Amino acid sequence: MTRARDRAAGDLTGAVIGGDVTLSRVNLLDIGHVTNAIGSIGGGSQTIDLTLGNSVSGTVDTGTTTFVFSNPTAADECNIWSLILTNGGSQTVNFPSSVDWEGGTAPTLTASGVDILVFLTVDAGTIWHGQAFSLNSTSPS
């Protein structure tokens, strides 16, 4: 059975803040993830605040960088996010010791190109499961 829907009456605009409530029986269509474009990553400590987006992009350009992941979702939730890193292999990049990489070793990042890494936690960041989704990808235009 198909029901007609009044789309105009049900459309949402602007930000909707759910206040950490659980939604049931939700069908999502044409979704996107907010990207936190951190820009140039110039060495030192780089905090990735997950409240700013579950897609993070940046370009490594100078010096050793050590990433810190902050503000994951609560321990009873699955938090998955991606890091789109340009020229990550051009400098030394360190990830938190809480990252458990697929195969036990961090991937070798591309010196001149794009790497896409994915991280998942189900315990509020005590352990991050890290995986190289795509190494040496074509640079986004």
C-alpha positions in Angstrom: 0.0 0.0 0.0 1.4 3.4 -1.0 0.5 6.6 0.9 0.6 10.0 -0.6 2.7 12.4 1.4 2.5 16.2 1.7 6.2 16.8 1.4 5.9 20.6 1.8 4.3 20.2 5.2 7.0 17.7 6.4 10.1 19.5 5.1 12.6 20.6 7.7 15.0 23.5 7.2 17.8 24.7 9.3 19.5 22.8 12.2 17.5 20.2 14.1 19.0 19.4 17.5 17.9 16.0 18.8 19.4 16.3 22.2 20.8 12.7 22.1 17.4 11.1 21.7 16.8 7.8 19.9 14.8 7.9 16.7 13.2 4.7 15.5 12.0 3.6 12.1 13.7 6.4 10.2 14.3 6.3 6.5 17.0 8.6 5.3 17.3 9.8 1.7 20.0 11.9 0.2 22.0 12.4 3.4 25.4 14.1 3.7 27.9 14.3 6.5 29.1 17.7 7.7 32.8 18.2 6.7 35.2 19.9 9.1 37.8 21.3 6.7 40.7 22.0 9.0 42.9 23.2 6.1 46.7 23.2 6.5 48.1 20.9 9.2 51.5 22.4 10.0 53.0 20.2 12.7 52.5 19.9 16.4 49.2 18.6 17.9 46.1 18.7 15.7 42.8 18.1 17.6 40.0 16.7 15.6 36.8 17.7 17.3 34.0 15.3 16.2 31.3 17.7 17.2 32.3 19.7 14.2 31.6 17.0 11.6 32.0 13.3 10.9 34.0 14.0 7.8 37.3 15.7 8.3 39.7 17.0 5.7 43.2 18.6 5.8 46.5 19.0 4.1 49.8 18.0 5.8 52.3 20.6 4.8 55.1 21.1 7.4 56.5 19.2 10.4 55.5 16.2 12.5 51.8 16.2 13.3 50.2 14.3 16.1 46.4 13.9 15.9 44.1 13.9 18.9 40.5 12.8 18.6 38.0 14.6 20.8 34.3 14.4 21.7 33.2 11.0 20.2 29.7 9.9 20.9 28.8 8.1 24.1 30.0 4.6 24.9 26.7 2.9 24.0 26.8 4.3 20.4 28.8 3.5 17.3 30.8 6.6 16.1 32.2 6.3 12.6 34.1 9.2 10.8 36.4 9.7 7.9 39.7 11.6 7.6 40.5 12.8 4.0 44.2 13.6 4.3 46.2 15.2 1.5 50.0 14.7 1.3 49.9 12.8 4.6 53.1 10.9 3.8 55.1 14.1 3.1 55.7 14.5 6.8 55.5 12.3 9.9 51.9 11.8 11.0 51.2 10.2 14.4 47.8 8.9 15.5 46.5 8.3 19.0 47.8 5.1 20.7 44.1 4.2 21.1 43.9 3.5 17.3 43.9 -0.2 16.6 44.8 -0.4 12.9 43.6 -3.1 10.6 46.5 -5.6 10.4 48.1 -4.0 13.5 50.1 -1.3 11.7 49.2 2.2 10.6 49.1 2.6 6.8 51.8 4.2 4.8 50.4 7.5 3.7 50.8 9.1 0.3 53.5 11.9 0.0 51.7 13.6 -2.8 48.0 12.6 -3.1 44.9 11.9 -1.0 44.4 9.1 1.5 41.0 8.4 3.1 41.0 6.8 6.5 38.0 5.6 8.5 37.8 5.4 12.3 35.1 3.6 14.4 34.6 3.4 18.1 31.8 1.8 20.2 33.3 2.7 23.6 33.6 6.5 23.4 37.1 6.4 22.0 38.8 4.0 24.4 39.6 2.0 21.3 39.4 3.4 17.8 39.4 0.9 15.0 41.3 2.4 12.1 41.3 1.4 8.4 42.7 2.8 5.2 39.6 3.1 3.0 41.5 4.4 0.0 45.2 5.2 -0.4 46.7 7.4 -3.1 43.3 8.5 -4.3 42.7 11.2 -6.9 42.7 14.6 -5.4 39.2 16.1 -5.1 38.6 19.0 -7.5 
